[in-house]
Amino acid sequence: MITVHSPFQAVVDKAEKEWKPTKKQERFLEVPFDIDEAGYGGALGAGKSDVLMVMPLLYGFHENPKFKGLFLRRTFPELEQEIIPRSQEFFPSTGAVYNIAKHQWVFPRGGMDIFGHLKEEKDVKKYDTGQFPLIRWDEATSFTGFQYEYLTLRRNRSPAGSGLPAFTRWGSNPGNVGHTYFRKRFIDWCKTGGKVLIDEKTGAKRIFIPATATDNPHLLIANPKYFQKLEGITSIAERRAMILGDWYTFEGQVFEEFRIEPLPDEPLNARHVIEPFPIPDWWPKIIGIDWGYSAWTFVIWFAIAPTGRVYIYRTYAIKKAKIKIWTRDVCLLSGREISNVRDVRICHSAVQDIGQDQTLFEQVAEAMDEAGFSCTLTKGEKNRVGGKQLVHEYLRWQPLPNIKTIIGDYDQELANKIMRIHGEGALQQYANYFSPEPVEYNLPKLQIFSHSPEGRENSELIEVIPTCVYDEIKKEDVKEFDGDDPYDCLRNGLYSVRDYFDESKNEQERLQKLSLASSKIKPGEDQTSFYRRAEKLESDDREVFSVRKRIGRMRNMRSSSRSSRFGTRSH
């Protein structure tokens, strides 16, 4: 028999083994039954699997003839290698018998505990006829949000007349396919854990109890060098996730540098999500589009500040919408910004034949022309790896190390010769070899508004960046996955931002002057002179912009393989 002591101490008489919870495990076990969903863990070594496995025995549910528990792992080999052998140390003392064919323990009074797996999304259907008062998800982030909600919301029920409560419990480390889902559902609203969240729509209660290996003295007694081994992990992201239970970095994450806000030991500029502020009308704008029908059509608006920093101030997402619908929305949302949009770049697949008189590219170009866009529509890059590197560069918040190596001393005689033969520009290049690298003060180069000017949350993009993982075959590329459209749109749009900087250095200098003019009156200058100076700079800027647009149109029209009214630029 298994006996329970004060209040969660299970002694297996036959094997003379004792299972006694740690203080954190006991805190998890003490979560009231009326809290519908509770999670536990975060870091390695917190004892997640054990506490989930013995839960029905500790609560005495195994003595109820109508009890039917469900313990889940993503694949059966995980159960076979870890969970089932461990359960055989405890369950037999209750008189339970293990049914190998059905992967379930049957208790003397008729109750049962099933060890199940959900390798595929469709596998949730296997449990459609069951009512499970207690569902436990081990390594929960290996499951998708769909799998979790399907069983938790539909099958987590108490059989009539059983008197049993119905609730769901889970344990997991950060990472894997369900990382963002579980973080958003349980972690984001209270990062320190331990507080009950009441869902505004359903009234359901949720809580997360964080725990690390330091909360598990049994582990440290059995393996005193446990932390030393973990410290050997070279990946900073994996080390933070596995040792600290950090839900904002994880192994396999491509963009480890992405931060919603700085971690405790990081500088204040380690932040990519910021509160909105009014974007000046005269800042150049760029629009990136990743189109789809069954998948999202996703649109991002970029604004380029005079400092060179880029702000994503608006996003848009829609599914199963006709081209005319979303192009109309893009035009309406752009509003008075249209005149200052320098480029609209759509993914390269837009030029493919879709069985209509016009390609999607041509239809979008026509809609833009009718809406009053003065810029051209351009075709996006196919280079995914290059795009990934571009995203890295714009997300980077740490200055690059100064690795310039100066060989020899400045030679004045050589400098004079360079000036005489090649001019001042070449002389400056020579002088630059002997100058230290400039200090990078404007990092990160990209920041995202938490909300658009219309009040829409830019959540799809903010959530997808940290979930990007490396492709198993194309090692340097981001793995493609359902819902990656915001990332593709970001990558596509940043190519256009890069090209803007390459082609308009003089314009950026003028914008910096305009920024200074609009914020500061020179000593001795009256208000009227100040406004005239600002107007003169704005006029000069408009002239430069107009010339650039005309040049852009000519270049795009020359490279087009179709009607001259649709300018394209391939990269």
C-alpha distance (Angstrom), angle and dihedral (degrees) to the residues before:
residue distance angle dihedral
M1 . . .
I2 3.78 . .
T3 3.76 114.4 .
V4 3.79 126.2 -163.7
H5 3.77 122.5 -139.4
S6 3.76 133.8 -170.5
P7 2.99 99.1 -10.8
F8 3.82 110.1 -48.6
Q9 3.77 109.7 8.2
A10 3.77 114.3 124.4
V11 3.79 118.8 -163.5
V12 3.77 117.5 -167.7
D13 3.82 102.5 -151.8
K14 3.79 98.1 -167.6
A15 3.78 96.6 51.4
E16 3.79 92.4 31.6
K17 3.78 89.0 -130.6
E18 3.74 126.8 142.4
W19 3.78 127.5 -151.9
K20 3.77 110.4 -164.1
P21 3.81 120.0 173.0
T22 3.77 123.4 -125.7
K23 3.78 116.8 -120.5
K24 3.81 90.9 -97.5
Q25 3.80 92.5 47.6
E26 3.79 88.9 49.7
R27 3.82 89.4 50.9
F28 3.80 88.0 53.6
L29 3.81 92.4 47.4
E30 3.80 90.2 50.3
V31 3.81 92.8 59.1
P32 3.84 102.5 121.9
F33 3.80 117.8 -105.5
D34 3.81 90.7 -121.8
I35 3.82 89.7 68.1
D36 3.78 98.9 93.2
E37 3.81 99.6 -155.8
A38 3.81 129.9 23.6
G39 3.78 131.2 173.1
Y40 3.79 130.6 -161.2
G41 3.79 137.9 -164.8
G42 3.76 129.5 14.7
A43 3.81 99.4 -175.3
L44 3.78 132.2 62.0
G45 3.79 118.5 -92.5
A46 3.81 98.2 27.7
G47 3.83 92.9 122.3
K48 3.79 97.6 -112.3
S49 3.80 100.2 152.2
D50 3.81 94.9 46.2
V51 3.78 96.6 51.8
L52 3.81 91.8 47.2
M53 3.80 92.8 47.3
V54 3.84 98.2 51.9
M55 3.80 94.6 38.1
P56 3.85 97.5 103.9
L57 3.82 90.3 49.7
L58 3.80 93.5 50.4
Y59 3.80 92.3 48.5
G60 3.81 91.6 46.1
F61 3.80 92.0 -122.8
H62 3.82 90.2 134.2
E63 3.81 88.9 72.4
N64 3.81 92.5 60.6
P65 3.85 110.8 92.8
K66 3.83 91.4 -147.4
F67 3.78 96.2 50.9
K68 3.79 115.9 120.8
G69 3.80 114.4 174.6
L70 3.78 126.7 -170.6
F71 3.81 122.9 -152.4
L72 3.82 113.2 -173.7
R73 3.78 137.4 -160.7
R74 3.78 124.2 168.5
T75 3.84 95.5 -115.0
F76 3.80 134.0 24.0
P77 3.84 95.2 -125.7
E78 3.81 87.9 63.2
L79 3.81 89.3 56.5
E80 3.77 92.8 43.2
Q81 3.80 95.0 50.0
E82 3.80 100.6 39.9
I83 3.78 119.2 8.2
I84 3.79 106.1 38.6
P85 3.84 94.6 50.2
R86 3.80 89.8 47.9
S87 3.82 92.5 49.5
Q88 3.80 89.9 53.7
E89 3.80 88.5 67.1
F90 3.81 92.1 62.2
F91 3.80 115.2 16.9
P92 3.85 99.2 63.9
S93 3.82 91.5 63.2
T94 3.82 88.4 67.5
G95 3.79 90.3 57.5
A96 3.80 90.9 -104.9
V97 3.82 119.5 151.9
Y98 3.79 122.1 -148.7
N99 3.82 116.7 -131.3
I100 3.80 104.9 -151.4
A101 3.80 95.0 -166.9
K102 3.81 94.2 52.3
H103 3.83 96.8 32.6
Q104 3.77 92.8 -130.3
W105 3.79 141.6 120.2
V106 3.82 115.4 -129.0
F107 3.80 115.4 -156.2
P108 3.85 124.2 -146.4
R109 3.81 93.9 -105.3
G110 3.81 94.3 50.2
G111 3.80 102.2 -94.6
M112 3.77 118.8 127.8
D113 3.80 142.7 -162.8
I114 3.81 116.5 -148.2
F115 3.79 124.4 -153.7
G116 3.80 105.0 -150.6
H117 3.79 139.3 172.0
L118 3.80 136.0 -154.5
K119 3.79 108.2 -159.1
E120 3.82 93.4 159.2
E121 3.80 129.7 36.3
K122 3.80 90.6 -116.9
D123 3.82 91.4 57.3
V124 3.81 90.0 84.7
K125 3.81 86.7 77.2
K126 3.81 89.7 69.9
Y127 3.80 88.7 75.9
D128 3.82 98.4 46.0
T129 3.81 94.1 114.4
G130 3.80 96.6 46.6
Q131 3.79 132.4 95.4
F132 3.79 111.4 -154.3
P133 3.81 117.8 -173.9
L134 3.81 89.8 -172.1
I135 3.82 122.8 37.5
R136 3.80 119.5 177.6
W137 3.80 122.7 -166.9
D138 3.80 112.5 -159.8
E139 3.84 114.6 -160.9
A140 3.78 85.6 5.5
T141 3.81 96.5 -173.3
S142 3.80 89.4 66.6
F143 3.83 85.8 71.5
T144 3.78 126.0 73.8
G145 3.78 123.6 -116.5
F146 3.79 88.7 -112.4
Q147 3.81 92.7 56.9
Y148 3.79 93.0 46.6
E149 3.78 95.5 48.7
Y150 3.79 95.2 41.3
L151 3.81 93.4 60.6
T152 3.80 99.0 28.3
L153 3.78 95.3 51.6
R154 3.83 98.7 34.2
R155 3.78 109.1 29.9
N156 3.83 104.5 28.4
R157 3.82 94.7 100.5
S158 3.78 139.5 129.7
P159 3.83 117.3 -118.9
A160 3.79 113.2 -115.4
G161 3.79 112.8 -88.9
S162 3.79 94.6 10.6
G163 3.79 96.4 110.3
L164 3.80 88.1 -144.7
P165 3.81 123.3 138.1
A166 3.80 118.0 -125.5
F167 3.80 120.1 -133.7
T168 3.81 143.0 138.2
R169 3.80 128.0 -128.2
W170 3.81 130.6 -175.1
G171 3.78 142.6 177.9
S172 3.79 130.2 -162.2
N173 3.77 151.0 145.2
P174 3.82 119.2 -120.6
G175 3.82 118.3 -90.1
N176 3.81 137.6 49.6
V177 3.79 130.2 86.3
G178 3.79 96.8 -48.1
H179 3.80 95.8 46.7
T180 3.80 98.3 108.2
Y181 3.80 93.6 40.2
F182 3.81 95.0 54.7
R183 3.79 93.4 39.2
K184 3.79 91.3 53.6
R185 3.82 94.0 43.2
F186 3.81 97.7 45.8
I187 3.82 113.5 8.1
D188 3.81 114.3 36.7
W189 3.78 97.5 65.9
C190 3.85 93.1 51.5
K191 3.80 113.4 15.9
T192 3.80 94.3 -177.0
G193 3.83 91.8 54.9
G194 3.78 128.3 -151.8
K195 3.82 97.1 100.6
V196 3.79 127.9 106.5
L197 3.78 118.5 -119.5
I198 3.79 118.7 -157.6
D199 3.80 112.4 -153.6
E200 3.81 108.2 -125.2
K201 3.81 93.3 -146.4
T202 3.81 102.8 41.7
G203 3.81 104.2 19.2
A204 3.83 89.0 -128.5
K205 3.80 116.6 149.4
R206 3.81 123.8 -131.9
I207 3.80 135.4 -179.9
F208 3.81 139.1 173.3
I209 3.82 124.1 -150.1
P210 3.84 109.8 -160.2
A211 3.81 118.7 -148.6
T212 3.81 138.2 169.6
A213 3.80 135.8 -168.2
T214 3.81 89.1 -89.8
D215 3.81 86.4 67.4
N216 3.81 90.0 58.8
P217 3.85 110.2 71.0
H218 3.82 90.9 171.7
L219 3.81 89.9 65.2
L220 3.79 94.6 46.9
I221 3.81 92.2 49.0
A222 3.81 90.7 51.1
N223 3.80 93.4 42.7
P224 3.84 112.8 22.6
K225 3.83 92.2 175.2
Y226 3.80 93.5 54.2
F227 3.82 94.8 112.7
Q228 3.78 93.1 44.2
K229 3.79 89.2 59.6
L230 3.80 92.2 48.5
E231 3.80 91.3 50.2
G232 3.80 86.7 61.5
I233 3.82 90.4 69.4
T234 3.81 104.9 113.3
S235 3.80 97.8 -158.8
I236 3.80 110.6 88.0
A237 3.80 90.3 -154.9
E238 3.79 94.2 52.4
R239 3.80 92.3 44.1
R240 3.79 92.7 52.7
A241 3.79 92.0 46.1
M242 3.80 97.6 45.3
I243 3.83 99.2 39.3
L244 3.80 102.7 30.8
G245 3.80 99.8 26.3
D246 3.82 89.1 -122.8
W247 3.81 108.2 179.5
Y248 3.80 93.2 -166.9
T249 3.82 97.8 67.0
F250 3.80 129.7 36.9
E251 3.79 142.3 166.9
G252 3.79 116.0 -80.7
Q253 3.79 91.8 23.8
V254 3.81 109.8 142.0
F255 3.80 98.5 -157.4
E256 3.78 101.2 45.6
E257 3.80 89.3 158.9
F258 3.82 93.6 64.8
R259 3.81 112.7 113.2
I260 3.77 131.0 -179.6
E261 3.79 84.5 -167.3
P262 3.83 133.6 -11.9
L263 3.77 120.0 -77.5
P264 3.83 114.6 -121.0
D265 3.81 94.5 -93.1
E266 3.82 97.1 43.1
P267 3.84 133.9 92.4
L268 3.79 121.6 -99.2
N269 3.82 92.6 -106.7
A270 3.84 90.6 65.0
R271 3.79 88.4 98.4
H272 3.80 131.6 107.6
V273 3.81 101.8 172.4
I274 3.78 116.2 67.8
E275 3.78 139.7 168.0
P276 3.83 113.9 -92.1
F277 3.80 123.0 -99.3
P278 3.83 129.6 -176.9
I279 3.81 110.2 -78.5
P280 3.85 110.1 -140.0
D281 3.79 112.2 -116.0
W282 3.80 92.9 -127.1
W283 3.81 96.1 58.3
P284 3.82 110.4 108.2
K285 3.82 114.1 -106.4
I286 3.80 131.9 -153.6
I287 3.80 127.8 -169.5
G288 3.80 123.6 -152.9
I289 3.81 121.9 -164.1
D290 3.80 130.7 -166.9
W291 3.78 105.8 -176.4
G292 3.79 129.5 -154.1
Y293 3.76 142.6 145.2
S294 3.80 109.2 -155.7
A295 3.80 86.4 24.3
W296 3.78 122.1 48.5
T297 3.73 125.2 -72.1
F298 3.79 96.8 -141.7
V299 3.80 126.6 -168.5
I300 3.82 130.1 -171.8
W301 3.81 127.7 -167.3
F302 3.84 115.3 -151.0
A303 3.81 124.9 -165.5
I304 3.82 120.4 -163.0
A305 3.79 116.0 -145.7
P306 3.83 122.0 -150.2
T307 3.81 87.7 -111.7
G308 3.80 89.7 62.6
R309 3.80 95.3 -109.5
V310 3.80 115.5 133.0
Y311 3.80 122.5 -139.9
I312 3.79 125.2 -161.6
Y313 3.77 100.5 -150.1
R314 3.80 103.1 166.2
T315 3.82 139.0 26.2
Y316 3.78 132.2 -176.5
A317 3.81 130.7 -164.3
I318 3.80 131.6 -177.2
K319 3.82 136.7 159.5
K320 3.79 132.1 -151.6
A321 3.79 93.4 8.3
K322 3.78 126.8 142.0
I323 3.79 118.3 -114.3
K324 3.79 92.5 -110.0
I325 3.81 90.7 55.7
W326 3.78 99.0 53.4
T327 3.80 95.8 36.1
R328 3.81 87.9 53.8
D329 3.80 90.2 50.3
V330 3.81 92.0 49.2
C331 3.79 90.5 51.4
L332 3.81 93.4 47.0
L333 3.79 93.3 47.6
S334 3.80 91.2 49.1
G335 3.81 90.0 55.2
R336 3.78 113.1 154.8
E337 3.81 89.8 -1.3
I338 3.82 89.3 76.4
S339 3.78 93.6 90.0
N340 3.78 91.8 57.3
V341 3.82 99.0 44.7
R342 3.82 105.4 115.2
D343 3.78 99.4 -172.6
V344 3.79 139.9 6.1
R345 3.79 109.2 -159.4
I346 3.78 121.8 -168.6
C347 3.81 126.9 -170.4
H348 3.82 114.3 -86.1
S349 3.83 92.5 -114.0
A350 3.82 89.0 72.7
V351 3.80 91.1 83.0
Q352 3.80 93.9 61.6
D353 3.79 120.8 111.5
I354 3.82 109.7 -96.9
G355 3.79 95.8 -179.6
Q356 3.80 95.9 -97.2
D357 3.80 134.7 108.6
Q358 3.79 89.5 -100.3
T359 3.78 132.0 35.4
L360 3.78 117.1 -117.9
F361 3.81 87.3 -106.4
E362 3.79 91.2 57.7
Q363 3.80 93.1 46.2
V364 3.81 91.7 52.3
A365 3.81 91.5 45.6
E366 3.80 90.0 52.7
A367 3.81 92.5 48.9
M368 3.81 90.4 50.4
D369 3.77 91.7 49.2
E370 3.80 91.5 51.4
A371 3.82 91.3 47.9
G372 3.81 91.9 55.3
F373 3.81 102.8 -104.8
S374 3.81 107.1 159.1
C375 3.80 94.3 -165.2
T376 3.77 126.4 82.0
L377 3.78 127.3 -107.9
T378 3.80 111.3 -117.2
K379 3.78 133.9 -164.3
G380 3.80 120.1 -115.2
E381 3.80 130.6 -119.4
K382 3.80 123.8 -91.4
N383 3.81 92.1 -154.4
R384 3.81 102.6 105.5
V385 3.81 96.5 173.6
G386 3.79 91.9 50.2
G387 3.80 88.6 49.6
K388 3.79 90.8 51.8
Q389 3.81 90.1 52.8
L390 3.80 89.2 50.0
V391 3.81 91.1 53.5
H392 3.82 89.1 50.1
E393 3.80 90.9 53.0
Y394 3.80 94.2 50.2
L395 3.81 93.5 45.4
R396 3.82 93.6 47.6
W397 3.82 111.6 117.2
Q398 3.81 98.8 170.6
P399 3.84 117.9 82.7
L400 3.77 115.8 -115.0
P401 3.81 115.4 -108.3
N402 3.80 115.4 -100.1
I403 3.80 101.3 -110.7
K404 3.81 99.2 161.0
T405 3.80 111.1 135.0
I406 3.81 115.9 -157.2
I407 3.79 114.8 -153.5
G408 3.80 115.5 -162.6
D409 3.82 130.0 -18.0
Y410 3.77 132.8 -65.5
D411 3.81 107.6 -81.3
Q412 3.82 110.9 -148.3
E413 3.80 93.4 -169.0
L414 3.81 90.8 53.1
A415 3.80 89.6 46.1
N416 3.80 91.4 54.5
K417 3.81 90.4 50.0
I418 3.82 92.4 49.8
M419 3.81 90.1 49.7
R420 3.79 92.6 49.0
I421 3.80 96.3 47.2
H422 3.83 105.3 28.9
G423 3.78 105.9 22.0
E424 3.80 138.5 -126.3
G425 3.82 95.9 -49.9
A426 3.79 93.1 58.5
L427 3.81 90.3 45.1
Q428 3.78 89.9 54.9
Q429 3.80 90.8 50.7
Y430 3.80 89.9 52.9
A431 3.83 91.3 48.5
N432 3.80 90.5 50.1
Y433 3.80 90.3 64.6
F434 3.80 88.3 68.4
S435 3.81 97.0 44.2
P436 3.81 123.3 90.9
E437 3.78 117.9 -110.4
P438 3.82 110.4 -87.2
V439 3.78 116.1 -102.7
E440 3.81 112.4 -103.8
Y441 3.78 105.7 -130.1
N442 3.79 103.2 158.9
L443 3.81 102.6 68.4
P444 2.93 133.6 178.4
K445 3.79 96.0 37.5
L446 3.83 91.1 -156.1
Q447 3.79 131.0 50.5
I448 3.80 130.3 172.1
F449 3.80 126.7 -142.4
S450 3.79 112.3 -126.3
H451 3.83 88.5 -137.5
S452 3.78 134.7 21.9
P453 3.84 120.2 -119.4
E454 3.81 87.2 -97.7
G455 3.83 91.4 56.9
R456 3.82 97.1 -104.8
E457 3.80 114.8 142.2
N458 3.81 113.6 -118.1
S459 3.79 87.5 -145.5
E460 3.83 100.7 133.5
L461 3.80 92.8 63.5
I462 3.82 94.9 39.4
E463 3.80 91.1 51.5
V464 3.80 98.6 43.6
I465 3.83 98.9 53.4
P466 3.84 96.1 67.5
T467 3.82 92.0 44.2
C468 3.82 94.9 59.3
V469 3.83 109.6 114.3
Y470 3.80 132.6 -177.2
D471 3.79 121.0 -88.6
E472 3.82 112.3 -110.2
I473 3.83 92.5 -137.7
K474 3.82 104.4 29.0
K475 3.78 92.9 47.4
E476 3.81 96.9 -170.4
D477 3.80 95.4 46.6
V478 3.79 132.1 82.9
K479 3.78 112.3 -106.5
E480 3.79 112.8 -111.6
F481 3.80 115.4 -122.8
D482 3.79 140.9 163.4
G483 3.78 107.8 -78.3
D484 3.82 96.8 24.7
D485 3.82 91.8 119.8
P486 3.84 94.2 105.9
Y487 3.81 90.0 55.9
D488 3.81 92.2 48.4
C489 3.80 89.1 49.9
L490 3.82 91.2 49.9
R491 3.80 92.1 49.9
N492 3.80 90.8 47.3
G493 3.81 94.2 47.9
L494 3.80 94.5 48.0
Y495 3.80 89.6 58.9
S496 3.79 86.8 60.3
V497 3.82 90.9 47.3
R498 3.80 89.7 51.7
D499 3.80 91.5 50.2
Y500 3.79 90.7 48.5
F501 3.82 90.9 56.8
D502 3.80 91.8 45.3
E503 3.79 93.2 51.7
S504 3.79 102.7 37.5
K505 3.78 110.9 44.0
N506 3.81 91.2 133.6
E507 3.77 89.8 51.0
Q508 3.80 91.1 53.5
E509 3.79 90.4 53.1
R510 3.80 89.5 53.0
L511 3.80 91.2 48.3
Q512 3.78 90.3 53.0
K513 3.80 89.4 52.3
L514 3.80 90.3 47.7
S515 3.79 90.5 49.9
L516 3.80 89.8 53.4
A517 3.79 92.6 44.5
S518 3.79 92.4 51.6
S519 3.78 93.5 52.3
K520 3.81 106.3 36.7
I521 3.83 137.3 46.0
K522 3.79 114.2 -146.9
P523 3.84 117.8 -119.0
G524 3.79 109.7 -83.2
E525 3.81 93.3 11.1
D526 3.81 118.8 128.5
Q527 3.79 123.8 -139.9
T528 3.83 94.1 -102.3
S529 3.80 93.0 54.0
F530 3.80 89.7 47.4
Y531 3.82 92.3 55.9
R532 3.83 91.7 45.4
R533 3.79 90.5 52.6
A534 3.82 91.4 49.6
E535 3.83 91.3 47.7
K536 3.81 90.6 50.2
L537 3.81 91.0 52.8
E538 3.82 91.5 46.5
S539 3.81 89.6 50.0
D540 3.79 91.3 50.5
D541 3.80 89.8 48.8
R542 3.79 92.8 51.3
E543 3.81 89.7 52.2
V544 3.80 92.0 51.1
F545 3.79 91.5 46.5
S546 3.78 91.7 49.6
V547 3.81 92.6 50.9
R548 3.80 90.9 48.7
K549 3.78 91.7 51.1
R550 3.80 91.5 51.5
I551 3.80 91.8 48.6
G552 3.81 90.1 46.9
R553 3.78 91.6 51.9
M554 3.79 92.4 49.4
R555 3.82 92.6 49.1
N556 3.81 92.7 47.3
M557 3.78 94.0 45.8
R558 3.82 90.6 51.9
S559 3.81 92.3 51.9
S560 3.79 95.5 46.4
S561 3.78 118.1 110.1
R562 3.80 91.1 -163.4
S563 3.80 138.0 50.2
S564 3.81 112.6 -25.8
R565 3.79 91.9 -122.5
F566 3.82 90.9 73.5
G567 3.80 110.9 64.4
T568 3.82 116.9 -159.8
R569 3.75 133.3 -177.8
S570 3.79 119.9 -162.8
H571 3.78 121.7 -163.2
